[in-house]
Amino acid sequence: MMKTYKILIFILVLFAAFAALAVFFPEDGVKVGEVTFRFPSVEEILAGGSDDNDSLKIAEIATIRERDSLLTTLKDTVAFYETVVSTQEGRFYFPDDDIHFFYDLYKMFSSAKAQNRIVRILHYGDSQIEMDRISSNLREYLQGRFGGGGPGLMPAIQTIPSVSVYQRSTENYTAYMVYGDGARTHDRSYGIMAKSYRMNGANTFSATASSNPLAKEGVKAFSDVTLLFVNKGGRFSATLSSRKAGYSEPQQSDVKGVQTFSWHLDSAVKNFSISLSGNADIYGIFADNGAGVSVDNIPLRGCSGTIFTQINDSLMRQSLQQLDVGLIILQFGGNFMPCIYSQKAVDSYKEKIVSQIQYFKRACPSAKILFIGPSDMAKMVKGHMDSYPFLEETVQALKEAAVENGAAFWDMFSVMGGRQSMIAWHNNGLAGADYIHFTPKGAEKIGNILSDSFGALFDFYDAEAALKRESEDF
């Protein structure tokens, strides 16, 4: 039988060993594989059971772990979106690869409702955006996220129908256009739509919400109407009326120059008309619905995007100053492709586009600029359908023209699938028989991809902001 003193010695040695472990065992524990081993401190051993202070410590540790978990999750989210917006096929290309290029624009959108402002996007493009195509998808997304409504900018006379709004006008105007078959002016006073409608007498304009099934719901009501014009001399007046809102008091101007008349209705209406009188150039009518974002569709059929420098610089600058423009989109290239047969022609076109970007940067320094390159285009080449020669080189040159001059670039050619993708789009009902223009279904697809590209980028900004807030709270 074991002696009693030996049992006592064994117990004392055991306690000494535990005490040594309590003193020398690392506070953070020892990690073996995925398992971490920890040992209580001397104070914890001597204290015995838990008291209120221990409970507080345990709750504090739980809170820290919860915060650490949240920060880790947010960091993972930011990393995920950063990868998406930097590598996805529909990503934007930025000057100096600055992924935060649109951050100030995003802040403008986010604060628009609280500040009771309408932030405008001017979407210029060729016939690919006629009838409000592509613009309408971007408008629907942005207004759904940041507020706003209505179809935005309309010309005094709509020569190309829009699915988003019906409009009518008397035609006591002389139309001037900087491109196409329209008349030219000696003073280059064409306005923000690259056209102007000169009147001397009386005219009327009316707009009605569209019943076209392709029209988005957000464009079918108007509460804010703005007339952009230049008073050419004498008294110019405008009166807005609506079957629901009645008549407004006439707004009048005796001062020459670029001006706006604005009407804010107490409730949204489905139709309105404006009676005009005097000597003026009419540059556009804006129909919006509340604070938020407005996307103005400005199609220039047959235009290659090289005409803006022919518009009077001072006139453009003063016109844009009357508006709250956050983004200018230039979507061009397709109409120049039939003229490109050499790298020299590509380089020449690039130089022309550079001058257009610089023109808008001078005219509206506070606005961001996005250039959208041409789609794939196909024609018969040596007995079979193939993409236009020098299309890839043109896309690359336009990308360089944008990012080297302080604008972002969106590569529609690559988004479609690159070379010969137009053939596949045509075969699937997404492009017309000319292998150039999208069908409504194809334009809807492109518009949604563009909207998703903005959505991913803004989600990235949201995640970054959330991570910053949580980090500052610690």
C-alpha positions as CSV (number, residue, x, y, z in Angstrom):
1,M,0.0,0.0,0.0
2,M,1.2,3.5,-1.0
3,K,2.4,5.6,1.9
4,T,0.3,8.6,2.9
5,Y,3.2,11.1,2.6
6,K,3.8,9.9,-1.0
7,I,0.3,10.7,-2.0
8,L,0.7,14.1,-0.4
9,I,3.9,14.7,-2.3
10,F,2.2,13.7,-5.6
11,I,-0.6,16.1,-5.0
12,L,1.8,19.0,-4.1
13,V,3.9,18.2,-7.3
14,L,0.6,18.2,-9.4
15,F,-0.4,21.6,-7.9
16,A,3.1,23.0,-8.6
17,A,2.8,21.8,-12.2
18,F,-0.6,23.5,-12.7
19,A,0.8,26.7,-11.1
20,A,3.7,26.7,-13.4
21,L,1.4,26.2,-16.4
22,A,-0.8,29.1,-15.2
23,V,2.2,31.4,-14.9
24,F,4.1,30.5,-18.1
25,F,1.3,29.4,-20.5
26,P,0.8,32.1,-23.2
27,E,-2.2,34.3,-22.7
28,D,-3.3,33.9,-26.3
29,G,-3.0,30.1,-26.0
30,V,-1.1,27.6,-28.2
31,K,-2.5,26.9,-31.7
32,V,-2.1,23.3,-32.9
33,G,-3.6,23.0,-36.4
34,E,-7.0,24.5,-36.3
35,V,-7.4,24.1,-32.5
36,T,-6.2,26.7,-29.9
37,F,-5.3,25.4,-26.4
38,R,-5.6,27.9,-23.5
39,F,-4.9,27.7,-19.7
40,P,-6.5,29.8,-17.0
41,S,-4.3,32.4,-15.2
42,V,-3.3,32.2,-11.5
43,E,-5.9,34.9,-10.7
44,E,-8.6,33.0,-12.5
45,I,-7.7,29.8,-10.6
46,L,-7.7,31.6,-7.2
47,A,-10.9,33.5,-8.0
48,G,-12.8,30.3,-8.4
49,G,-16.4,30.7,-9.9
50,S,-17.6,33.6,-12.0
51,D,-18.8,36.9,-10.5
52,D,-20.4,39.9,-12.1
53,N,-17.1,41.3,-13.3
54,D,-16.4,38.0,-15.1
55,S,-19.8,38.2,-16.8
56,L,-18.9,41.7,-18.0
57,K,-15.6,40.5,-19.3
58,I,-17.3,37.7,-21.1
59,A,-19.9,40.0,-22.7
60,E,-17.1,42.4,-23.7
61,I,-15.1,39.6,-25.3
62,A,-18.3,38.5,-27.2
63,T,-18.9,42.1,-28.4
64,I,-15.3,42.4,-29.6
65,R,-15.6,39.0,-31.4
66,E,-18.8,40.2,-33.0
67,R,-17.2,43.4,-34.2
68,D,-14.2,41.6,-35.5
69,S,-16.5,39.2,-37.4
70,L,-18.4,42.2,-38.8
71,L,-15.2,43.9,-39.9
72,T,-13.9,40.7,-41.4
73,T,-17.2,40.3,-43.3
74,L,-17.1,43.9,-44.5
75,K,-13.5,43.6,-45.6
76,D,-14.4,40.5,-47.5
77,T,-17.3,42.3,-49.1
78,V,-15.1,45.2,-50.2
79,A,-12.5,42.8,-51.6
80,F,-15.2,40.9,-53.5
81,Y,-16.7,44.0,-55.1
82,E,-13.2,45.4,-55.8
83,T,-12.4,42.3,-57.7
84,V,-15.8,42.4,-59.6
85,V,-15.5,46.0,-60.7
86,S,-11.8,45.6,-61.6
87,T,-12.1,42.4,-63.6
88,Q,-15.7,41.8,-64.8
89,E,-16.4,42.0,-68.5
90,G,-18.6,45.0,-68.1
91,R,-16.2,47.0,-66.0
92,F,-15.3,50.6,-66.4
93,Y,-11.8,51.7,-67.4
94,F,-10.6,54.7,-65.5
95,P,-7.9,57.4,-65.8
96,D,-4.9,56.1,-63.8
97,D,-6.9,53.0,-63.0
98,D,-8.6,55.1,-60.3
99,I,-11.5,52.9,-59.1
100,H,-12.9,55.9,-57.2
101,F,-13.3,58.0,-60.3
102,F,-17.1,58.0,-59.9
103,Y,-17.1,58.4,-56.2
104,D,-18.0,62.1,-56.2
105,L,-20.8,61.4,-58.7
106,Y,-22.1,58.6,-56.4
107,K,-22.2,61.1,-53.5
108,M,-24.2,63.5,-55.6
109,F,-26.7,60.8,-56.5
110,S,-26.9,59.7,-52.8
111,S,-27.6,63.1,-51.5
112,A,-29.9,64.4,-54.2
113,K,-33.2,63.7,-52.5
114,A,-32.1,65.1,-49.2
115,Q,-30.8,68.2,-50.9
116,N,-34.0,68.5,-53.1
117,R,-32.0,68.6,-56.3
118,I,-32.2,66.9,-59.7
119,V,-28.8,65.6,-60.8
120,R,-28.7,65.3,-64.6
121,I,-27.0,62.8,-66.9
122,L,-26.7,63.9,-70.5
123,H,-26.6,60.7,-72.6
124,Y,-25.4,61.6,-76.1
125,G,-25.2,58.9,-78.7
126,D,-25.9,57.8,-82.3
127,S,-28.9,55.9,-83.6
128,Q,-28.2,53.0,-81.1
129,I,-29.9,55.1,-78.4
130,E,-32.8,56.4,-80.5
131,M,-36.3,56.0,-79.0
132,D,-34.8,56.3,-75.5
133,R,-33.0,52.9,-75.8
134,I,-30.3,52.1,-73.3
135,S,-30.8,55.5,-71.6
136,S,-34.2,54.2,-70.3
137,N,-32.5,51.2,-68.6
138,L,-29.9,53.4,-66.9
139,R,-32.6,55.9,-65.9
140,E,-34.8,53.2,-64.4
141,Y,-32.0,51.8,-62.3
142,L,-30.7,55.1,-61.0
143,Q,-34.1,56.5,-60.2
144,G,-35.0,53.3,-58.5
145,R,-31.9,53.6,-56.3
146,F,-31.6,57.3,-55.8
147,G,-35.0,58.8,-56.6
148,G,-36.4,61.0,-59.3
149,G,-38.6,60.4,-62.2
150,G,-39.8,61.6,-65.6
151,P,-38.2,61.2,-69.1
152,G,-36.0,64.3,-68.8
153,L,-34.9,66.3,-71.8
154,M,-37.1,66.7,-75.0
155,P,-36.5,68.9,-78.1
156,A,-39.1,71.4,-79.1
157,I,-40.0,69.3,-82.1
158,Q,-39.5,65.5,-81.8
159,T,-38.4,64.2,-85.2
160,I,-37.6,60.8,-83.9
161,P,-40.3,59.1,-81.8
162,S,-39.6,58.1,-78.2
163,V,-41.2,55.2,-76.3
164,S,-41.1,57.2,-73.1
165,V,-43.2,60.3,-73.9
166,Y,-45.6,61.6,-76.6
167,Q,-45.1,65.2,-77.6
168,R,-46.6,67.6,-80.0
169,S,-45.7,71.1,-81.1
170,T,-46.7,73.9,-83.5
171,E,-44.0,74.3,-86.1
172,N,-43.5,78.0,-86.3
173,Y,-39.8,77.5,-85.9
174,T,-36.6,77.6,-88.0
175,A,-34.6,74.5,-87.1
176,Y,-30.8,74.7,-86.9
177,M,-28.6,71.7,-86.5
178,V,-24.8,71.3,-86.3
179,Y,-25.0,67.9,-88.1
180,G,-27.0,66.2,-90.8
181,D,-29.2,68.0,-93.3
182,G,-30.4,70.8,-91.0
183,A,-29.7,74.5,-91.6
184,R,-26.5,76.0,-90.0
185,T,-26.1,79.3,-88.1
186,H,-23.2,81.7,-88.5
187,D,-22.8,82.1,-84.7
188,R,-22.8,78.3,-83.9
189,S,-25.7,78.7,-81.4
190,Y,-26.9,75.1,-81.5
191,G,-27.6,74.4,-77.9
192,I,-27.0,71.3,-75.7
193,M,-28.9,69.0,-78.1
194,A,-26.7,70.1,-81.0
195,K,-29.8,71.8,-82.5
196,S,-32.0,74.8,-81.8
197,Y,-35.5,75.9,-82.7
198,R,-35.7,79.6,-83.4
199,M,-39.1,81.3,-83.0
200,N,-40.4,84.8,-83.4
201,G,-44.1,84.9,-82.5
202,A,-46.1,82.3,-80.8
203,N,-45.8,78.5,-80.3
204,T,-47.1,75.7,-78.2
205,F,-45.6,72.5,-76.9
206,S,-47.3,69.6,-75.2
207,A,-46.2,66.3,-73.6
208,T,-48.3,63.3,-72.6
209,A,-47.2,60.2,-70.6
210,S,-46.5,57.3,-72.9
211,S,-48.8,54.3,-73.0
212,N,-46.2,52.3,-75.0
213,P,-45.6,48.9,-73.2
214,L,-41.9,49.4,-73.7
215,A,-42.0,52.6,-71.6
216,K,-40.7,52.4,-68.0
217,E,-43.2,53.2,-65.2
218,G,-41.0,55.9,-63.8
219,V,-41.4,58.2,-66.9
220,K,-45.2,58.4,-66.8
221,A,-45.6,61.4,-64.6
222,F,-44.2,64.9,-64.4
223,S,-44.1,67.4,-61.5
224,D,-41.0,69.5,-62.5
225,V,-40.8,71.2,-65.9
226,T,-38.0,73.4,-67.1
227,L,-37.6,75.3,-70.3
228,L,-34.1,76.1,-71.5
229,F,-33.9,79.0,-74.0
230,V,-32.0,82.0,-75.2
231,N,-34.0,85.3,-75.3
232,K,-33.0,86.9,-78.6
233,G,-34.5,90.3,-77.6
234,G,-37.7,91.9,-76.3
235,R,-40.2,90.2,-74.0
236,F,-40.3,86.4,-74.0
237,S,-43.0,84.7,-72.0
238,A,-44.1,81.1,-71.3
239,T,-47.2,79.7,-69.6
240,L,-47.6,76.1,-68.4
241,S,-51.0,74.5,-68.2
242,S,-52.3,71.0,-67.4
243,R,-55.8,69.5,-67.3
244,K,-55.1,68.5,-63.7
245,A,-53.0,71.4,-62.4
246,G,-54.7,74.2,-64.3
247,Y,-52.8,77.3,-65.6
248,S,-49.6,78.8,-64.2
249,E,-48.8,82.5,-64.1
250,P,-46.9,83.5,-67.2
251,Q,-43.1,83.6,-66.7
252,Q,-41.4,86.5,-68.5
253,S,-38.0,87.7,-69.4
254,D,-36.8,91.0,-70.9
255,V,-33.1,90.1,-70.7
256,K,-31.1,88.6,-73.5
257,G,-29.1,85.4,-73.0
258,V,-29.3,81.8,-71.9
259,Q,-32.0,81.3,-69.3
260,T,-34.5,78.8,-67.8
261,F,-38.1,79.0,-66.7
262,S,-39.0,76.4,-64.2
263,W,-42.4,75.1,-62.8
264,H,-42.9,72.9,-59.8
265,L,-46.4,71.4,-59.6
266,D,-48.0,70.5,-56.3
267,S,-48.7,67.0,-57.6
268,A,-47.5,64.9,-60.6
269,V,-49.5,65.1,-63.8
270,K,-49.8,62.9,-66.9
271,N,-49.7,65.8,-69.4
272,F,-48.9,69.4,-69.7
273,S,-48.5,72.1,-72.4
274,I,-46.5,75.3,-72.6
275,S,-47.6,78.4,-74.6
276,L,-44.6,80.5,-75.8
277,S,-44.5,84.0,-77.1
278,G,-41.5,86.1,-78.2
279,N,-38.2,86.0,-80.0
280,A,-36.1,83.1,-78.7
281,D,-34.1,80.0,-79.5
282,I,-35.6,77.0,-77.7
283,Y,-32.9,74.4,-76.6
284,G,-35.0,71.9,-74.8
285,I,-37.8,71.1,-72.3
286,F,-37.1,69.0,-69.3
287,A,-39.9,66.9,-67.8
288,D,-38.9,65.4,-64.4
289,N,-40.7,64.1,-61.3
290,G,-39.1,65.0,-58.0
291,A,-35.6,65.2,-56.6
292,G,-33.1,62.5,-57.6
293,V,-31.5,61.6,-60.9
294,S,-32.6,62.4,-64.4
295,V,-31.2,60.7,-67.5
296,D,-31.5,62.8,-70.7
297,N,-31.6,60.8,-73.9
298,I,-30.0,62.8,-76.8
299,P,-29.8,60.7,-80.0
300,L,-27.8,62.2,-82.9
301,R,-28.6,60.0,-85.9
302,G,-25.7,59.5,-88.3
303,C,-23.3,61.4,-86.0
304,S,-19.8,60.1,-85.2
305,G,-19.4,62.3,-82.1
306,T,-17.0,64.8,-83.6
307,I,-19.4,67.8,-83.9
308,F,-19.5,69.2,-80.4
309,T,-16.6,71.5,-80.9
310,Q,-18.7,73.3,-83.6
311,I,-21.1,74.5,-80.9
312,N,-20.3,77.9,-79.4
313,D,-18.2,77.2,-76.3
314,S,-19.7,80.1,-74.3
315,L,-23.3,79.0,-75.2
316,M,-22.7,75.4,-74.1
317,R,-21.0,76.5,-70.9
318,Q,-23.8,78.9,-70.0
319,S,-26.4,76.2,-70.9
320,L,-24.8,73.6,-68.7
321,Q,-24.5,76.1,-65.8
322,Q,-28.3,76.4,-65.8
323,L,-28.5,72.7,-65.1
324,D,-27.1,70.4,-62.4
325,V,-25.1,68.1,-64.6
326,G,-23.2,65.3,-62.9
327,L,-22.3,63.0,-65.8
328,I,-21.9,63.4,-69.6
329,I,-22.1,60.1,-71.6
330,L,-20.7,60.1,-75.1
331,Q,-21.6,56.9,-77.0
332,F,-20.1,57.0,-80.5
333,G,-17.9,55.2,-83.0
334,G,-20.3,53.1,-85.1
335,N,-20.9,55.8,-87.7
336,F,-17.2,56.3,-88.3
337,M,-16.4,52.7,-88.9
338,P,-17.3,52.7,-92.7
339,C,-14.6,55.4,-93.1
340,I,-11.8,53.5,-91.4
341,Y,-9.5,51.5,-93.7
342,S,-6.1,52.1,-92.0
343,Q,-4.4,52.7,-88.7
344,K,-3.9,56.3,-89.8
345,A,-7.7,56.8,-90.0
346,V,-8.0,55.2,-86.5
347,D,-5.5,57.7,-85.2
348,S,-7.2,60.6,-86.8
349,Y,-10.6,59.6,-85.3
350,K,-8.9,59.3,-81.9
351,E,-7.6,62.9,-82.1
352,K,-11.1,64.2,-83.0
353,I,-12.6,62.4,-80.0
354,V,-9.9,63.7,-77.7
355,S,-10.9,67.3,-78.7
356,Q,-14.6,66.5,-77.9
357,I,-13.8,65.2,-74.5
358,Q,-11.6,68.3,-73.8
359,Y,-14.4,70.5,-75.0
360,F,-16.9,69.1,-72.5
361,K,-14.3,69.2,-69.7
362,R,-14.0,73.0,-70.4
363,A,-17.7,73.5,-70.7
364,C,-18.6,71.6,-67.5
365,P,-15.6,71.0,-65.3
366,S,-17.6,69.7,-62.4
367,A,-19.2,66.8,-64.5
368,K,-17.7,63.4,-65.0
369,I,-17.4,62.1,-68.5
370,L,-18.0,58.5,-69.7
371,F,-17.2,57.4,-73.3
372,I,-19.0,54.3,-74.5
373,G,-17.3,52.6,-77.4
374,P,-19.0,51.1,-80.5
375,S,-20.7,47.7,-80.6
376,D,-19.4,45.0,-82.8
377,M,-20.6,45.5,-86.4
378,A,-20.5,42.9,-89.2
379,K,-20.6,43.0,-92.9
380,M,-19.9,40.7,-95.9
381,V,-16.1,40.3,-96.2
382,K,-14.8,37.9,-98.9
383,G,-18.0,36.0,-99.1
384,H,-18.8,35.7,-95.4
385,M,-20.0,37.8,-92.5
386,D,-17.2,39.3,-90.4
387,S,-16.6,42.2,-88.1
388,Y,-15.6,45.5,-89.6
389,P,-11.9,45.9,-90.3
390,F,-10.0,47.9,-87.7
391,L,-12.9,47.7,-85.2
392,E,-10.7,46.4,-82.4
393,E,-8.1,49.0,-83.1
394,T,-10.7,51.7,-83.1
395,V,-12.1,50.5,-79.7
396,Q,-8.6,50.5,-78.2
397,A,-7.9,54.0,-79.6
398,L,-11.2,55.3,-78.1
399,K,-10.3,53.7,-74.8
400,E,-7.0,55.5,-74.8
401,A,-8.6,58.8,-75.9
402,A,-10.9,58.6,-72.8
403,V,-8.6,57.5,-70.0
404,E,-5.7,59.6,-71.2
405,N,-7.9,62.7,-71.0
406,G,-9.7,62.3,-67.7
407,A,-12.7,60.3,-68.8
408,A,-13.9,56.8,-68.1
409,F,-14.5,54.2,-70.8
410,W,-17.0,51.4,-71.1
411,D,-16.2,48.7,-73.8
412,M,-19.5,47.7,-75.4
413,F,-17.6,45.7,-78.0
414,S,-16.1,43.4,-75.4
415,V,-19.4,43.3,-73.4
416,M,-21.1,41.8,-76.5
417,G,-18.4,39.1,-76.8
418,G,-15.8,40.8,-79.0
419,R,-15.2,40.0,-82.7
420,Q,-18.1,38.5,-84.6
421,S,-20.4,38.7,-81.6
422,M,-22.8,40.8,-83.6
423,I,-23.5,37.7,-85.8
424,A,-24.5,35.7,-82.7
425,W,-26.6,38.6,-81.4
426,H,-28.4,38.8,-84.7
427,N,-29.0,35.0,-84.7
428,N,-30.6,35.3,-81.3
429,G,-32.9,38.2,-82.1
430,L,-30.8,40.8,-80.3
431,A,-29.6,42.7,-83.4
432,G,-31.2,43.7,-86.7
433,A,-30.7,42.4,-90.2
434,D,-28.1,45.2,-90.9
435,Y,-25.8,43.6,-88.3
436,I,-25.3,47.1,-86.8
437,H,-28.3,48.1,-84.7
438,F,-29.7,46.4,-81.7
439,T,-33.3,45.2,-81.6
440,P,-35.4,46.5,-78.7
441,K,-34.5,43.2,-76.9
442,G,-30.8,43.7,-77.6
443,A,-30.8,47.3,-76.5
444,E,-32.6,46.2,-73.3
445,K,-29.8,43.7,-72.7
446,I,-27.0,46.2,-73.2
447,G,-28.8,48.8,-71.1
448,N,-29.2,46.4,-68.2
449,I,-25.5,45.4,-68.4
450,L,-24.5,49.0,-68.3
451,S,-26.8,49.5,-65.3
452,D,-25.4,46.5,-63.6
453,S,-21.9,47.9,-64.1
454,F,-22.8,51.0,-62.3
455,G,-24.6,49.0,-59.6
456,A,-21.6,46.9,-58.8
457,L,-19.4,50.0,-58.6
458,F,-21.9,51.8,-56.3
459,D,-22.2,48.6,-54.1
460,F,-18.4,48.7,-53.8
461,Y,-18.6,52.3,-52.7
462,D,-21.3,51.4,-50.2
463,A,-19.3,48.5,-48.7
464,E,-16.2,50.8,-48.4
465,A,-18.2,53.4,-46.6
466,A,-19.7,50.8,-44.2
467,L,-16.2,49.5,-43.4
468,K,-14.9,53.0,-42.8
469,R,-17.8,53.7,-40.4
470,E,-17.4,50.5,-38.4
471,S,-13.6,51.0,-38.2
472,E,-14.0,54.5,-36.9
473,D,-16.6,53.4,-34.2
474,F,-14.0,51.0,-32.6
